[in-house]
Amino acid sequence: MKAFYNLTREQIFDELKTTEKGITEQEAKNRLEQYGYNEFREKKGKTTLQKFLDQFKDFLVIILIVAAIISGLVGEVADTVIILLVVILNAILGVIQENKAEESLNALKKMAAPLAHVIRDGKSKEIPARELVIGDIVVLEAGKYVPADLRLIETSNLKIEEAALTGESVPVDKNSDLLEENNIPIGDRKNMAFMSSMVTYGRGIGVVVQTGMNTEIGKIADMISKVEEEKTPLQEKLEEAGKWMGISALVICGLMFGIGVFEGREVLNMFMTSVSLAVAAIPEGLPAVVTIVLAVGVQKMIKKNAIVRKLPAVETLGCATVICSDKTGTLTQNKMTVKKIYTSNGFADDIVDAKKLFHIANLCNDTKVVEEKGKIKLLGDPTETALIDYSLNVSIDKRELDKIFERIDEIPFDSDRKLMTTFNKAEDKIEVNVKGAPDVLLSKCSYILEGDKIREINEDDIKRIKLANEEMAKEALRVLAFAFKTVDKINKDDAEKNLVFVGLVGMIDPPREEAKEAVKKCKTAGIKPVMITGDHKITAVAIAKELGILKEENEAITGAELENISQEELIEKVKNYSVYARVSPEHKVRIVEAWKANGQIVAMTGDGVNDAPALKKSNIGVAMGITGTDVSKEAADLILTDDNFATIVSAVEEGRTIYSNIRKSISFLLSCNIGEILTLFIATLFNWAEPLLPIHILWVNLVTDTFPALALGMELPENNVMQEPPRDPNEGFFSRGLGFRIILQGIFIGAATLFAFKYGERYSEEVARTMAFYTLSLSQLVHAFNVRYYNRSVIFNGMFSNKYLNYGVLVSLLIQMVVFITPLTRRIFKIELLNIEQIVVVAICSISILIAVEIAKLFRKKA
């Protein structure tokens, strides 16, 4: 069967078994039972309990729970309680952030018209839109939503706003003409009206051809429901790190237990030591630190006009390599604006040269000018409101002109004539004011206005006007022509003949000024910006060139051309294209998938219903908060509250900084834990006394480590953060030498701790353990400053410039001092007071980690 736009009125009636009088009420009931309600099927969401349980699927969290259970079994109840509290707190934080349930389908449902004006049994009536069925005859009027997909059978100056569905920046002229071609893009189906689009002008009648999930917007809803949630790069890297740490901990614990038993140590005692080593190997505070660092990043983003719906999403944008952006309202202002004016004297720079032109533009115009709370608001077609907006800015007020030159009759705009004509009183005469398509209107002009005089138009005039029109068209401007004449009485048959040509006006939805700078910064940061729009290619290319998104026209491709390319071919060629014009929702998803198949991290910005599937499919969806539909907001990970493309640059910078800071926090925690592991492992290997007790390890991990780790997450962006290319999305979390540095730094910490322990053994085992405990904790506090910079010296680059780290280290130091000087805590921790000599040794051992790492950085820089 042909598509509905290929069928004639009679074929439609025959196919759907209906007439111009509509179906009967009984038939409507039968069809409602057969096809179901005109609404969307909802995807069942997870319960809060299911979301809470999902938080415990992480490998690292599972290892922590096992460690807590084992600690409890061997009598270390305090360890069990503390570990479980950390795990549960992390789960609660995750649920709170993720608890905004999937509401895309609900948002789509809200967009549907609540009531529909139908004809049934030959009678006109209003019914709930959800009760519409295939074959119903629907009446469309200005200001109403289209309640289902319709094949139009009658139209009268009908214009429909389809920007949310197709990306078209201006309302589309509709008609009931038969379309002969096949596979016509949605935006070009002029005899169709689609569910959830808005009627902005005129009137129409259509036959319902699809309802609910079978409508074009319903297909989008279905696509959204089928898109599976994907893990962010950060989640994947942390999961990878968690598995690495967990498996390493189990291997080391097993090895240590085996060595101890082989040496003849008591099995239970050796098991206790192995459990304490497991506690040392796993950074209990890591999940909480990562969650809190991300949460702080989210708060920063809110101050920068971006709302993050899911915690890890803020980091993902930081590693984006491609940003696929909708044009209308995202890169542009979503507001038609007058850009060029042409009169017989050429392109005009001053309104004085075009006063008569805007006199006509105001009178031959249906825009309503209203004042609300001291502010002027324009209601009407975007092209017409652009003319009035420009006029008001140059002190021409339509309201005043309408009073003086009262409209007494009109010939409304017609898509066949491509003209609009009004008849206005002008003292004892009648002024005929006409606007329309330049080629059509020019053919009806016999005269031209030159200055204040009217003369006959000649071939040179026509040639110059056509050249001006072509010049503006090449710049993707929407061009309107204006003409007039004065008559004694109204004669509509002759009204649009022998007109006086006055001029041309070129309009466009202009790019945001901030977007130009944002595109430039994206390119500097190694991110490829891609424009995806439902607008025509010539418009898209012009805007993209002005923004700096593309240089050559062959970097642009249309949806129709995309249809002839297989997905395999698109994957191969996707890097060649920077602009996609006249695309459908399916195309957007294909584009995102092609980039992802090339190993890229894709961000997709958008505001319309048509953007939702691609927002879901991309690594991170970015929706517009002001002009964005509820659907796009619910499908997105990030919402820009100012609809400003430039805000994305701030988000990228924040995301990169957050990832870098999380690496610093994890680097700090793991190197400290490796120091603990080496201290215990070597002592066991050489059959020494225990240098650290389980309570010492847990205390250091959860108290001494936590504050500095959190403070490292507050580091400000480094100066070159937006001059570097995005990191390779496939690189491991410990790449670029991080894993080696962590191990090396852990060795330094472990060596310093063991040195202090062996030094203290000259006095007693208790003193040795005390020196080891304080060397371990203090060296870790000093080490926190090391990890602020990977390659730069911290001593010569503002060592104390992170006030949060200063406070964090100070608080940890004070807590350790309280433990040291308070008799009760000394008994609990089984430590002794140290003399001055022992304190000096502890201080030297603790500071040695800073010196060792600074020397390592120096050698690395020279290498």
Order of alpha helices (4+ residues) and beta strands (2+ residues): alpha-alpha-alpha-alpha-alpha-alpha-beta-beta-beta-beta-alpha-beta-beta-beta-alpha-alpha-alpha-alpha-beta-alpha-beta-beta-beta-alpha-beta-beta-alpha-alpha-beta-beta-beta-alpha-beta-beta-alpha-beta-beta-alpha-beta-alpha-beta-alpha-alpha-beta-alpha-beta-alpha-beta-alpha-beta-alpha-alpha-alpha-alpha-alpha-alpha-alpha-alpha
